[in-house]
Amino acid sequence: MLEAALAWAADALGCPLARAEPLAGGMTSTMLALTDSSGRESVLRLMTEEPWRTHGSDLTLRERAAQVALASSAVPAPTSIAVGSAAGVAAHLMTRVPGTPTTRVDAAAVDAMASMLATIHDLRPAEPFRDFQSWAWEAKWVVPPWTRHPDSWRRAFDLLTAGSPPFEPTFLHRDFSHRNLLWTDGSISGVVDWVETSTGPAWLDAAHAATNLAMAFGPSPARGFMKAYAGLTGRTPDTHWLVMDAVGFLPPPGREPMFGSATELARLDALLDEVVR
């Protein structure tokens, strides 16, 4: 499969490839860093992992549309080169933005993340993207066996049962987190992974970033991020969206968690308890 996919990419670039190397971190896809014979760098996404593979064409087309919408903005996103099918899976070839992922965050990084998300939320694409999808499916509303706060999860499920509050439709990255940011010299130099781009409540995006920060680094960066984002935007944190995001990390019944080590799940447990207490 890989040989055919690389041939597709070379054809789209109009130039032979000199090197192809795997990129770490992609949960939905096989990600490859490409260098062609002219020295130009690009990234190839292959939607190889289920359940995303089944919807790969929609996801890659949405990512391309998001990158087109972002092209004249201050958001350092990749530029789409080609979308299509390579070796039987949806493929997206895009430019490679500079930078590397971070393995730690400090106050300055948290503030930079909040500022970048505020910039994203200020954008108004000519055509709105699809309505957001909740990842807190009702099938997940089962108290996890590893929790120390079962009553807090029950309160969370009750809150979701009551329905979503009104919100102002906003352009969302929808998977904004430190995991999808690249950094150069302490500044954000790339925002990647736009396959879930949507229209929805701004605080759902902010909640997802905060949940990821809490799971990876503990509650302090998550609180700092939410405070910084609220201060920049004037948007008051909304418990409903924080709960929706936290519940979204639960696995469907009978499956192991896809996201998080035991330590990260314990931090998720503590975050959810703090939010609904």
C-alpha positions as CSV (number, residue, x, y, z in Angstrom):
1,M,0.0,0.0,0.0
2,L,2.7,2.4,1.0
3,E,4.5,2.2,-2.4
4,A,1.2,3.1,-4.3
5,A,0.5,5.9,-1.9
6,L,3.9,7.4,-2.4
7,A,3.5,7.2,-6.1
8,W,0.2,9.1,-5.9
9,A,1.9,11.8,-3.8
10,A,4.8,12.1,-6.3
11,D,2.4,12.5,-9.1
12,A,0.5,15.2,-7.2
13,L,3.7,17.0,-6.5
14,G,5.0,16.6,-10.1
15,C,8.3,15.6,-8.7
16,P,10.0,12.3,-7.6
17,L,10.2,11.7,-3.9
18,A,13.7,11.6,-2.2
19,R,12.5,10.6,1.3
20,A,9.5,9.4,3.2
21,E,9.5,9.1,7.0
22,P,6.7,8.3,9.5
23,L,5.4,11.1,11.7
24,A,4.4,10.2,15.3
25,G,1.1,11.0,16.9
26,G,-1.6,10.3,14.4
27,M,-4.4,8.3,15.9
28,T,-6.7,8.3,12.9
29,S,-4.2,8.1,10.1
30,T,-0.8,7.1,8.8
31,M,1.1,10.4,8.6
32,L,4.3,10.6,6.5
33,A,6.8,13.4,6.1
34,L,7.9,13.6,2.5
35,T,10.8,15.3,0.8
36,D,10.8,15.5,-2.9
37,S,13.9,15.7,-5.2
38,S,13.8,19.5,-5.2
39,G,14.0,19.6,-1.4
40,R,10.4,20.7,-0.9
41,E,8.8,19.2,2.2
42,S,5.2,18.0,2.5
43,V,3.0,15.8,4.6
44,L,0.8,12.9,3.4
45,R,-2.2,11.8,5.5
46,L,-3.6,8.3,4.7
47,M,-6.9,7.5,6.5
48,T,-5.9,4.0,7.5
49,E,-7.5,3.6,10.9
50,E,-11.1,2.6,11.6
51,P,-13.6,4.0,12.2
52,W,-12.1,7.0,10.5
53,R,-11.1,5.1,7.4
54,T,-14.8,4.5,6.6
55,H,-15.4,8.2,6.5
56,G,-12.0,9.1,5.2
57,S,-13.2,10.9,2.1
58,D,-15.4,13.3,4.0
59,L,-12.7,13.9,6.6
60,T,-10.0,14.7,4.1
61,L,-12.3,17.0,2.1
62,R,-13.2,18.8,5.2
63,E,-9.6,19.3,6.2
64,R,-8.8,20.6,2.7
65,A,-11.8,23.1,2.9
66,A,-10.6,24.2,6.3
67,Q,-7.1,24.8,5.1
68,V,-8.5,26.8,2.1
69,A,-10.5,28.9,4.5
70,L,-7.5,29.5,6.7
71,A,-5.1,30.4,3.9
72,S,-5.4,34.2,4.3
73,S,-5.7,34.2,8.1
74,A,-3.2,34.6,10.9
75,V,-3.5,30.9,11.8
76,P,-0.4,28.9,10.7
77,A,-2.1,26.0,9.1
78,P,-0.8,23.7,6.3
79,T,-1.8,24.4,2.7
80,S,-3.7,21.7,0.9
81,I,-1.9,20.3,-2.2
82,A,-4.2,17.4,-3.3
83,V,-6.9,15.1,-2.0
84,G,-7.9,11.8,-3.4
85,S,-7.6,8.1,-3.0
86,A,-4.3,6.4,-2.7
87,A,-4.0,2.6,-2.4
88,G,-7.7,2.3,-1.5
89,V,-7.8,4.8,1.3
90,A,-8.6,8.5,1.4
91,A,-5.4,10.7,1.2
92,H,-4.6,14.3,1.7
93,L,-1.3,15.8,0.7
94,M,-0.4,19.2,2.3
95,T,2.5,21.5,2.9
96,R,4.6,20.8,6.0
97,V,4.5,23.6,8.6
98,P,7.6,24.1,10.8
99,G,7.9,23.2,14.4
100,T,7.7,20.3,16.8
101,P,5.1,19.1,19.3
102,T,5.6,20.1,22.9
103,T,6.1,17.7,25.8
104,R,5.5,20.2,28.5
105,V,3.6,23.4,29.0
106,D,4.2,26.5,31.1
107,A,2.2,29.7,31.7
108,A,3.5,31.3,28.5
109,A,2.5,28.2,26.4
110,V,-0.9,28.1,27.9
111,D,-1.4,31.8,27.1
112,A,-0.2,31.3,23.6
113,M,-2.7,28.4,23.2
114,A,-5.6,30.6,24.4
115,S,-4.6,33.4,22.1
116,M,-4.4,31.0,19.1
117,L,-7.8,29.5,19.8
118,A,-9.3,33.0,20.2
119,T,-7.9,33.9,16.8
120,I,-9.4,30.7,15.3
121,H,-12.8,31.5,16.8
122,D,-12.7,35.0,15.3
123,L,-12.7,33.6,11.8
124,R,-15.8,33.7,9.7
125,P,-15.5,31.4,6.7
126,A,-17.6,32.3,3.6
127,E,-19.4,29.0,3.9
128,P,-20.1,27.6,7.4
129,F,-18.8,24.1,8.2
130,R,-21.0,21.2,9.3
131,D,-22.6,21.4,12.7
132,F,-20.5,20.0,15.5
133,Q,-20.9,16.4,16.6
134,S,-20.9,15.4,20.3
135,W,-18.4,12.7,21.1
136,A,-20.3,12.0,24.4
137,W,-22.7,9.5,22.8
138,E,-25.5,8.2,25.1
139,A,-24.0,4.7,24.9
140,K,-21.0,6.1,26.8
141,W,-23.1,7.2,29.7
142,V,-21.9,4.4,32.0
143,V,-20.0,5.1,35.2
144,P,-16.4,4.0,34.5
145,P,-15.1,1.2,36.7
146,W,-11.9,3.2,37.5
147,T,-13.6,6.3,38.9
148,R,-13.2,7.5,42.4
149,H,-16.2,9.8,41.9
150,P,-19.1,7.8,40.6
151,D,-21.7,10.3,41.7
152,S,-20.0,13.0,39.7
153,W,-20.3,11.0,36.5
154,R,-24.0,10.4,37.3
155,R,-24.4,14.1,37.7
156,A,-22.6,14.7,34.4
157,F,-24.9,12.2,32.6
158,D,-28.0,14.0,34.1
159,L,-26.7,17.3,32.8
160,L,-26.3,16.0,29.3
161,T,-29.8,14.5,29.4
162,A,-31.2,18.0,30.1
163,G,-30.0,19.1,26.6
164,S,-27.6,21.7,25.3
165,P,-27.9,25.4,26.2
166,P,-28.2,28.0,23.5
167,F,-24.9,29.1,21.9
168,E,-23.5,31.4,19.2
169,P,-22.4,29.4,16.2
170,T,-18.6,29.7,15.9
171,F,-15.9,28.3,13.6
172,L,-14.3,25.4,15.5
173,H,-11.1,23.5,15.0
174,R,-13.0,20.8,17.0
175,D,-9.8,18.9,18.0
176,F,-7.8,21.8,19.3
177,S,-5.2,20.7,21.9
178,H,-1.5,20.8,22.6
179,R,-1.3,17.6,20.7
180,N,-2.2,19.4,17.4
181,L,0.1,22.3,17.8
182,L,3.7,22.7,16.6
183,W,6.1,25.1,18.3
184,T,9.2,27.0,17.2
185,D,11.3,29.0,19.8
186,G,8.4,29.1,22.2
187,S,5.8,30.2,19.7
188,I,3.1,28.3,17.9
189,S,4.3,27.8,14.4
190,G,1.7,25.3,13.2
191,V,-1.9,24.2,13.9
192,V,-2.6,20.9,12.3
193,D,-5.3,18.1,12.1
194,W,-8.4,20.0,10.7
195,V,-10.4,16.9,9.8
196,E,-13.1,17.6,12.4
197,T,-13.6,21.3,11.6
198,S,-17.1,22.3,12.5
199,T,-19.5,25.1,13.5
200,G,-20.6,25.1,17.1
201,P,-20.1,26.4,20.7
202,A,-16.8,28.1,21.2
203,W,-16.5,26.6,24.7
204,L,-16.6,23.1,23.4
205,D,-13.3,23.8,21.6
206,A,-11.9,25.4,24.7
207,A,-13.1,22.5,26.9
208,H,-11.4,20.0,24.6
209,A,-8.1,21.9,24.9
210,A,-8.5,22.1,28.7
211,T,-9.3,18.4,29.1
212,N,-6.3,17.4,27.1
213,L,-4.1,19.7,29.2
214,A,-5.5,18.3,32.4
215,M,-5.0,14.7,31.3
216,A,-1.4,15.2,30.1
217,F,-0.1,17.7,32.7
218,G,-2.6,18.0,35.5
219,P,-5.3,20.5,36.5
220,S,-3.2,23.7,36.8
221,P,-2.5,24.2,33.1
222,A,-6.1,23.4,32.3
223,R,-7.4,26.0,34.7
224,G,-4.8,28.5,33.4
225,F,-5.9,27.9,29.8
226,M,-9.6,28.4,30.6
227,K,-8.9,31.6,32.6
228,A,-6.8,33.0,29.7
229,Y,-9.3,32.1,27.0
230,A,-12.2,33.6,29.0
231,G,-10.2,36.8,29.6
232,L,-9.3,37.2,25.9
233,T,-12.8,36.5,24.6
234,G,-15.1,37.6,27.3
235,R,-16.8,34.2,27.0
236,T,-17.8,32.7,30.4
237,P,-17.0,29.0,30.9
238,D,-20.0,26.8,30.5
239,T,-20.2,23.6,32.5
240,H,-22.3,21.8,29.9
241,W,-19.6,21.9,27.2
242,L,-16.9,21.0,29.8
243,V,-18.9,18.0,30.8
244,M,-19.7,17.0,27.2
245,D,-16.0,17.0,26.4
246,A,-15.0,15.0,29.5
247,V,-17.7,12.4,28.9
248,G,-16.5,12.1,25.3
249,F,-13.3,10.5,26.5
250,L,-15.2,7.5,27.9
251,P,-15.2,4.4,25.7
252,P,-18.4,2.8,24.5
253,P,-19.5,-0.2,26.7
254,G,-17.4,-3.2,26.3
255,R,-14.4,-1.4,24.9
256,E,-11.1,-0.3,26.5
257,P,-10.4,3.5,26.6
258,M,-8.8,4.7,23.4
259,F,-7.4,7.8,25.1
260,G,-5.3,7.9,28.2
261,S,-3.1,5.9,30.5
262,A,-4.2,5.1,34.0
263,T,-2.7,8.3,35.2
264,E,-4.4,10.3,32.5
265,L,-7.8,8.7,33.3
266,A,-7.3,9.5,37.0
267,R,-6.8,13.1,36.0
268,L,-9.9,13.0,33.8
269,D,-11.8,11.6,36.8
270,A,-10.6,14.5,39.0
271,L,-11.4,17.1,36.4
272,L,-14.9,15.9,35.9
273,D,-15.5,15.9,39.6
274,E,-14.2,19.4,39.9
275,V,-16.4,20.6,37.0
276,V,-19.7,19.2,38.3
277,R,-19.1,19.5,42.1
